[in-house]
Amino acid sequence: MSLVVRDDSEHYACFVNGSNNFLSDFRSTQGYTDGLVTNYLIHQAHQYALPWLLQHFSKNESHLEKYLTNQRYSNAAYDAIESSELGLALLFDPTTKLPYAVRSFEDHVVYGWSTSDLVFTNFQPFEVRGELNISLPLRLQTVYNSLYVLEDILLDSVTINPTFPSGYFDGHEPAADPQNTVQRLTPAEPSASPEYPLSEIHEWYEAGVWAGPFTEMYNTSSVVVDYPDPAFKNIMKIYVGYNDYNQLLIEHEKGFIVTDSPPHRSKIIIEWLRQTRPNKKITHVVPTHHHSDHADGFVDYVNDGATLVVPVVARSYYEQAISQPIITYTAEQPFILKDNLIDFRSYWSPSSPPHTEDQAFPVVTRANATNSDVFILYEADIVNPGSNAVYYKSLYALDLLVRCIKVGIPRSALIVSAHVHGANTTGVSTTQALAEVGETVGFKYPELTLRDWRECNERGCQM
């Protein structure tokens, strides 16, 4: 793909070839981006344009500061010039006097006020007009909060003062494609929204999954509910718009439990419950793991009165974002909410599959269930129900089955997956029988029943 970004009076961002969005057809040209991505891409272009930045700082009023990077470890200090207009700071190595990084400031939903640094290393001399009089970096890294490397770019070559044909930086409107939902056929003014901070645009756009501002496309009328057991409607599988992120919504005597909390869908589900179940609210939000696509909406649920429930190892991932109490659970003591309607438990163990260290596995069934009642295991990023039975993490799936045996999960259980990866073969969408998963990965699941699960919990089994 190739992309044109302009920050002059015609400011826009436009794909002139291909797309970075794997939700669309890569072979078709996406065209102009929406206003939020345009704003992010112009900001990013400023951050990357090192010679332009040096000129900007020399021409505009800026102030010199001392910046610290990685205070937790090296506590290194750099001279810095900051531009409030651009929201950027240029950091210099005090020894070499070369630029060290261009720092962007972001308000992250979990980490709070954060820094995203474009770090320059491996400077090499280049000729300009026949003389070795400029040094340019050949390695660029995006480093978050002075610690986490998000992107690492190696430049093979640099062309000094290239020439471009006329119209090279013009956007154009590709042929309309009614099936391409991310296509924008007209230039969009750069726009910013507190609901979509730069940190989120960065993460979703660069991962190729940004399809536009979610809450502009979907609302409470977009909520879809399935019942894994039509005879027991306290357990709902719910999604908003399209089933890329499925959640369990479980009604108990005092309210609802929700598993996972993808961003923006959370506000829609809260409002949908106000409209359809005005006498009850979500009391507990139980993420499967801390990755943003499964957890970033937790703040909305907590602000609406819910309690966050996570494995003890994950407390530090969330406590910076909220002041409300957090319920934690351990391998020895799972989280349990049981009343006269439902029996809900969330399991975790310190040797969880390597997708994340805080991978949790909620389960739910009817209170005082019998073997004929539906038993549900909810999971994310491990099992992918589909007509072609593709498991992109087969080893993880096998590991999950072994853990299920340790706590006595019945053979009759259904797995409900957060993600959809193909058409389903068993039960409702994104749902597959536990035993069928075992057969797919070459593992015969034992004939465990509800009694095994209850007895295991009574004696304190650990997943």
C-alpha positions as a printed Julia matrix, in Angstrom:
463×3 Matrix{Float64}:
   0.0     0.0     0.0
   0.98    3.65   -0.33
  -0.45    6.59    1.54
  -0.45   10.35    1.06
  -0.67   12.6     4.14
  -1.02   16.38    3.74
  -1.0    18.96    6.52
  -1.48   22.11    4.4
  -4.78   23.83    3.61
  -5.91   20.59    1.9
  -5.11   18.47    4.96
  -6.15   14.87    4.44
  -4.84   11.31    4.47
  -5.54    9.1     1.5
  -4.56    5.6     0.42
  -3.56    5.9    -3.21
  -2.82    2.2    -3.45
  -4.16   -0.68   -1.38
  -5.07   -0.52    2.31
  -3.66   -1.4     5.71
  -7.01   -2.72    6.94
  -7.3    -6.5     6.94
 -11.05   -6.17    7.43
 -11.24   -5.0     3.8
  -9.89   -6.28    0.49
  -6.19   -5.38    0.31
  -6.35   -5.36   -3.48
  -8.86   -2.52   -3.58
  -7.82    1.03   -2.74
  -9.31    2.32    0.48
  -9.12    6.0    -0.47
  -9.49    8.81    2.04
  -9.37    7.97    5.72
 -11.85    9.23    8.32
 -11.2    12.38   10.33
  -9.81   10.61   13.41
  -7.23    8.64   11.43
  -6.42   11.73    9.35
  -5.65   13.62   12.57
  -3.49   10.74   13.86
  -1.59   10.35   10.56
  -0.83   14.08   10.32
   0.43   13.95   13.93
   2.54   10.89   13.08
   3.9    12.56    9.93
   5.05   15.5    12.04
   6.7    13.09   14.45
   8.61   11.32   11.65
   9.61   14.46    9.72
  12.83   15.15   11.62
  14.32   17.83    9.29
  10.95   19.61    9.16
  10.68   19.47   12.95
  14.1    21.06   13.39
  13.04   23.9    11.12
   9.71   24.24   12.94
  11.35   24.5    16.34
  13.87   27.06   15.06
  11.11   29.26   13.63
   8.55   29.01   16.42
   8.58   29.88   20.08
   9.54   26.81   22.05
  10.91   26.29   25.51
  13.8    24.16   26.69
  13.22   21.55   29.37
  14.94   18.6    30.95
  13.19   15.33   30.21
  13.72   12.04   31.95
  13.27    8.74   30.16
  12.76    5.38   31.77
  12.8     6.81   35.28
  12.18    3.38   36.73
  15.48    2.08   35.36
  18.23    4.27   33.86
  16.76    7.67   34.82
  18.55    9.16   31.79
  18.16   12.91   31.22
  17.82   14.62   27.83
  17.6    18.21   26.74
  14.21   18.79   25.14
  12.34   21.42   23.15
   8.56   21.19   23.39
   5.88   22.48   21.04
   2.42   22.74   22.6
   1.05   23.48   19.12
   2.17   20.1    17.78
   1.93   18.15   21.03
   5.5    16.98   20.45
   8.87   17.39   22.12
  12.27   16.92   20.48
  14.8    15.25   22.8
  18.55   15.62   22.26
  21.38   13.42   23.45
  23.42   15.78   25.68
  26.68   14.04   24.67
  26.38   13.71   20.89
  23.97   16.66   20.48
  22.07   14.49   17.99
  18.29   14.09   18.19
  17.43   11.18   20.48
  13.65   11.0    20.06
  10.48   12.82   19.13
   8.06   12.44   22.02
   4.28   12.39   21.61
   1.98   12.74   24.62
  -1.04   10.44   24.89
  -3.86    9.84   27.35
  -4.12    6.06   27.58
  -7.3     4.44   28.91
  -5.32    2.19   31.3
  -1.85    3.72   31.72
  -3.1     7.29   31.96
  -0.85   10.13   30.77
   1.78    8.37   28.65
   4.61    9.03   26.24
   5.1     7.52   22.79
   8.68    8.15   21.63
  10.04    7.78   18.13
  13.65    6.91   19.02
  16.51    7.48   16.56
  19.64    5.29   16.51
  22.31    4.05   14.1
  23.12    7.48   12.65
  25.09    7.33    9.39
  26.72   10.15    7.38
  25.18   11.12    4.04
  26.4    13.28    1.21
  24.62   16.48    0.3
  26.0    18.34   -2.7
  29.08   16.12   -2.68
  29.96   16.6     0.99
  29.52   14.37    4.05
  27.59   16.97    6.0
  24.46   15.3     7.35
  23.87   12.34    9.69
  20.57   10.49    9.53
  19.24    7.58   11.63
  18.72    4.22    9.96
  16.82    2.69   12.87
  13.52    4.05   14.19
  11.71    2.57   17.18
   8.39    3.45   18.78
   8.93    3.14   22.55
   5.94    3.49   24.87
   6.44    5.03   28.32
  10.22    4.8    27.79
  10.1     1.03   28.2
   7.92   -0.94   25.76
   9.06   -1.26   22.13
   5.96   -1.27   19.91
   7.58   -0.91   16.48
  11.11   -1.4    15.19
  11.98   -0.07   11.72
  15.27   -0.59    9.85
  15.87    1.63    6.83
  17.7     0.01    3.92
  18.43    3.27    2.13
  17.85    7.02    2.28
  17.42    9.29   -0.73
  18.43   12.91   -0.15
  16.2    15.59   -1.71
  14.36   13.32   -4.16
  12.22   14.71   -6.96
   8.59   13.72   -7.39
   6.39   13.88  -10.48
   3.56   16.38  -10.66
   0.49   15.29   -8.68
   2.43   12.66   -6.71
   0.97   13.85   -3.42
  -2.6    14.25   -4.63
  -5.32   12.07   -3.2
  -7.83   10.45   -5.5
 -11.21    8.83   -5.22
 -11.22    5.09   -6.02
 -14.19    3.48   -7.65
 -17.01    2.99   -5.16
 -17.26   -0.49   -3.67
 -20.49   -0.98   -1.7
 -19.03   -3.99    0.1
 -16.01   -2.08    1.37
 -17.29   -0.63    4.63
 -14.08    1.23    5.48
 -13.93    3.19    2.24
 -14.02    6.99    2.42
 -14.59    8.69   -0.92
 -14.21   12.31    0.18
 -11.43   14.04    2.14
 -12.17   14.16    5.88
 -11.21   17.11    8.06
  -8.82   16.11   10.85
 -10.82   15.61   14.03
 -10.1    14.6    17.62
 -12.34   13.0    20.23
 -11.76   12.17   23.91
 -13.58    8.91   23.21
 -10.86    7.92   20.72
  -7.49    9.15   22.1
  -4.33    9.04   19.99
  -3.19    5.96   21.91
  -6.22    4.0    20.72
  -6.04    5.21   17.13
  -2.34    4.28   17.12
  -2.98    0.76   18.36
  -5.99   -0.07   16.19
  -4.8     1.6    13.01
  -1.28    0.2    13.13
  -2.66   -3.28   13.82
  -4.81   -3.02   10.68
  -8.14   -3.31   12.5
  -9.38    0.29   12.49
 -12.68    0.43   10.59
 -13.87    3.86   11.68
 -15.35    5.25   14.91
 -17.45    2.39   16.28
 -20.13    4.47   18.0
 -20.9     6.35   14.78
 -21.75    3.09   13.03
 -23.53    1.16   15.81
 -25.96    1.85   18.64
 -28.37   -0.01   20.91
 -30.38   -1.23   17.91
 -27.21   -3.09   16.81
 -27.17   -5.37   19.87
 -27.65   -9.04   18.96
 -28.45  -11.7    21.56
 -28.25  -15.48   21.26
 -29.21  -17.99   23.92
 -26.95  -21.04   24.11
 -29.83  -22.66   26.0
 -33.15  -21.24   24.71
 -34.85  -22.77   27.76
 -32.69  -20.74   30.16
 -32.45  -17.12   29.08
 -30.36  -15.95   32.03
 -27.27  -16.82   29.97
 -26.89  -14.67   26.88
 -24.21  -14.51   24.22
 -24.2   -10.92   23.07
 -22.42   -8.81   20.46
 -22.79   -5.34   18.96
 -22.97   -4.82   15.21
 -21.08   -7.87   14.03
 -19.77  -10.86   15.95
 -16.08  -10.02   16.04
 -16.29   -9.66   19.83
 -18.75  -11.89   21.64
 -19.44  -11.59   25.33
 -21.47  -13.49   27.88
 -24.11  -11.48   29.69
 -25.39  -13.46   32.67
 -28.38  -12.42   34.74
 -28.29  -13.25   38.43
 -30.6   -12.21   41.25
 -29.07   -8.77   41.82
 -27.94   -7.83   38.31
 -25.71   -8.98   35.46
 -22.19  -10.34   35.0
 -20.44   -9.49   31.73
 -17.38  -11.35   30.45
 -14.83   -9.25   28.56
 -15.19   -5.53   27.88
 -14.15   -4.49   24.37
 -14.05   -0.69   24.07
 -17.05    1.38   22.88
 -19.31   -1.69   22.83
 -19.39   -1.27   26.61
 -21.27    2.06   26.47
 -23.76    0.63   23.98
 -24.45   -2.45   26.12
 -24.9    -0.31   29.24
 -27.44    1.87   27.45
 -29.14   -1.18   25.92
 -29.62   -2.65   29.4
 -31.11    0.64   30.62
 -33.64    0.44   27.83
 -34.48   -3.27   28.01
 -33.81   -4.24   31.66
 -34.21   -0.99   33.6
 -34.45   -2.7    36.99
 -31.0    -4.33   36.86
 -27.47   -3.19   36.07
 -24.14   -4.9    35.45
 -22.64   -5.69   38.84
 -19.42   -7.45   37.77
 -17.14   -7.22   34.71
 -14.8   -10.2    34.23
 -12.18   -9.8    31.46
 -10.5   -12.9    30.08
  -7.21  -10.97   29.86
  -5.87   -7.43   29.84
  -5.34   -6.91   26.08
  -7.07   -3.71   25.0
  -9.51   -5.33   22.58
 -10.84   -7.48   25.44
 -10.54   -5.08   28.36
 -10.47   -1.37   27.52
 -14.22   -0.93   28.06
 -13.94   -1.96   31.72
 -13.74    1.69   32.82
 -17.23    2.32   31.41
 -18.69   -0.61   33.34
 -16.91    0.38   36.56
 -18.04    4.01   36.22
 -21.59    2.69   35.85
 -21.33    0.84   39.16
 -19.85   -2.55   38.26
 -16.96   -4.18   40.12
 -13.91   -5.32   38.17
 -12.95   -8.99   38.75
  -9.46  -10.12   37.65
  -6.77  -12.64   38.61
  -4.47  -11.3    41.31
  -1.56  -11.13   38.84
  -3.5    -8.61   36.71
  -4.29   -6.04   39.41
  -1.45   -3.75   38.28
  -2.82   -3.69   34.73
  -6.01   -1.99   35.87
  -5.54   -0.17   39.16
  -3.98    2.92   37.57
  -7.2     3.62   35.67
  -9.78    3.38   38.46
 -10.05    4.24   42.14
 -12.85    1.76   42.87
 -12.07   -1.54   44.68
 -11.03   -4.5    42.52
 -11.94   -8.12   43.3
  -9.0   -10.46   42.66
  -8.89  -14.24   42.69
  -6.16  -16.87   42.72
  -5.47  -20.35   41.4
  -6.49  -21.76   44.78
  -9.63  -19.63   45.11
 -11.53  -18.9    41.86
 -14.06  -16.1    41.74
 -17.52  -17.49   42.5
 -20.94  -15.88   42.23
 -23.68  -18.34   42.98
 -27.31  -17.68   43.83
 -30.72  -19.23   43.14
 -30.45  -18.48   39.39
 -26.89  -19.14   38.22
 -23.57  -20.68   39.22
 -20.7   -18.59   37.8
 -16.98  -19.13   38.36
 -13.83  -17.71   36.81
 -10.64  -19.78   36.89
  -6.99  -18.82   36.48
  -3.64  -20.44   37.15
  -0.11  -19.0    37.13
   0.92  -21.36   34.34
  -1.77  -20.18   31.97
  -1.12  -20.5    28.2
   1.48  -18.01   26.97
  -1.03  -15.73   25.25
  -1.08  -13.69   28.48
  -0.13  -14.43   32.06
  -3.59  -13.39   33.31
  -5.65  -15.58   30.94
  -8.93  -16.38   32.71
 -11.61  -18.96   31.91
 -15.12  -18.1    33.17
 -17.73  -20.87   33.33
 -21.46  -20.69   34.01
 -24.47  -22.93   34.32
 -27.92  -22.88   35.89
 -28.04  -23.0    39.68
 -28.51  -26.59   40.86
 -28.03  -27.74   37.26
 -28.46  -31.33   36.14
 -26.58  -33.12   33.37
 -29.26  -32.08   30.88
 -28.59  -28.36   31.46
 -26.16  -26.34   29.35
 -22.71  -25.74   30.84
 -20.67  -22.95   29.2
 -16.95  -22.22   29.16
 -16.04  -18.75   27.84
 -12.58  -18.17   26.34
 -10.67  -15.72   24.13
  -7.85  -16.09   21.58
  -7.34  -19.82   22.08
 -10.14  -21.76   20.35
 -11.69  -20.66   17.07
 -14.98  -22.39   16.25
 -15.41  -22.73   12.51
 -16.7   -24.98    9.77
 -13.11  -25.73    8.77
 -12.2   -26.37   12.43
  -9.12  -24.14   12.22
  -7.27  -23.58   15.48
  -4.56  -21.0    15.09
  -3.21  -21.95   18.53
  -3.68  -25.71   18.68
  -1.17  -26.1    21.5
  -3.1   -23.54   23.54
  -6.34  -25.4    22.84
  -4.8   -28.64   24.08
  -3.51  -26.84   27.16
  -6.99  -25.46   27.82
  -8.52  -28.95   27.63
  -6.02  -30.25   30.19
  -6.91  -27.39   32.54
 -10.6   -28.12   32.1
 -10.01  -31.7    33.21
  -8.2   -30.47   36.34
 -11.32  -28.67   37.56
 -13.77  -31.3    36.29
 -15.42  -29.34   33.45
 -18.13  -31.67   32.06
 -17.6   -33.28   28.66
 -20.98  -31.86   27.62
 -19.77  -28.25   28.04
 -19.99  -25.73   25.2
 -17.13  -23.38   24.49
 -18.21  -19.84   23.63
 -15.36  -17.92   22.01
 -14.96  -14.17   22.12
 -13.85  -14.08   18.47
 -15.41  -15.55   15.36
 -13.11  -17.23   12.84
 -15.38  -18.98   10.38
 -18.87  -20.44   10.4
 -19.89  -22.56   13.36
 -20.51  -26.29   13.25
 -22.09  -26.81   16.64
 -24.65  -24.8    18.63
 -25.07  -21.08   18.13
 -22.56  -18.83   16.4
 -18.99  -18.95   17.8
 -19.96  -21.86   20.01
 -18.48  -25.34   19.82
 -18.75  -28.49   21.92
 -15.81  -29.08   24.24
 -15.55  -32.71   23.15
 -15.46  -31.67   19.48
 -12.55  -29.34   20.21
 -10.72  -32.28   21.75
 -11.29  -34.43   18.66
  -9.99  -31.63   16.41
  -6.67  -31.38   18.23
  -6.35  -35.17   18.67
  -7.33  -35.36   22.31
 -10.08  -37.58   23.73
 -11.82  -35.67   26.49
 -12.84  -37.95   29.4
 -16.44  -38.63   30.38
 -16.6   -36.0    33.1
 -20.03  -34.92   34.35
 -21.5   -32.12   36.42
 -20.93  -34.23   39.54
 -17.18  -34.33   38.79
 -17.11  -30.54   38.53
 -18.97  -30.07   41.81
 -16.83  -32.59   43.67
 -13.67  -31.02   42.28
 -14.73  -27.58   43.48
 -15.61  -28.92   46.9
 -12.11  -30.27   47.4
 -10.44  -27.15   45.95
  -9.23  -28.17   42.48
  -6.97  -25.75   40.6
  -6.99  -25.05   36.89
